[in-house]
Amino acid sequence: MASTPEKRETKAEEKPAMGLDVAESEFERFAEAMDLDIDPAKMDADDLKGFEKHKRLIIEAMVAGRLVVNTSGEPVYTPTDGKGVLTFPEVVGAHLMAADLRKKDHDVSKMLAVIGEQTGAGITRIAALKQRDLRVVLALGTLFLA
């Protein structure tokens, strides 16, 4: 007798790790702890559009359970590669100096270098992330540098 395959949960059937309202509250706590200026009234139309996109990606990662905010207000992201978490402390000058080692006009390389330095994971680890993870990581990095 042939066995029937186990039913796999689809994305639509998965239960969220946290509710949307909790994720939005956690986003606000992260922004306050890291002293990020996220006041939409201070943004022009292009900045607001970019901010909303980054915020959406971050909140979706929180709802999915891949991103949490620790007690210090630092985002802690769990990539799908299973190679450990990435913790994003507040940016300091040494993190930004990593961009100086990259060639002019290599903006993606500079951003990955800064994030690699900030998280302590290094540019090689960050550059190896899959797109689904990289989108969230770049959204976080962009908010820190905005």
C-alpha positions, 0 to 999 in steps of 0.5 A: 500500500502506498503511503500518502505524503504528509501535508506540508503547511503552505505560507498561507497556513503558517501561523504568524510568530507575532501579530502585526500590532506587536511587530509595529510596536517592536519596530517603534521600540527599535527605532527609538532605542537606535535613535533613528529619525523615522518621522514621516513629516520630515521626509520628502515623497521619495524618502517616505516611499523608501522608508515605507518599503523598508519598514514593511520588509522589517515588519514582515520579517518580525511577523514571520519570526525571522527578526526580533528586537532584543532587550537593548533594542537591537534587531536580531535577524535569523537568515534562512541559511541556518548559519546563525543570527545577525545582530545589528548594534547601533552604528559607530564610525568604525562600521562606516569606515568599512565603506572606505575600503571599497571602490568609488561607485561600488555602492552595494559593495560598500553597503554590504561591507558596512553591514558586515562590519556592523554585525560582525559577520563580515562582508563574505557572509553578508554577500552570500545571503539569499535574496529573501534574507538580503532584502531584510538585511539591506532594509535594516542597514538603510534605516541605520544610515538614513 
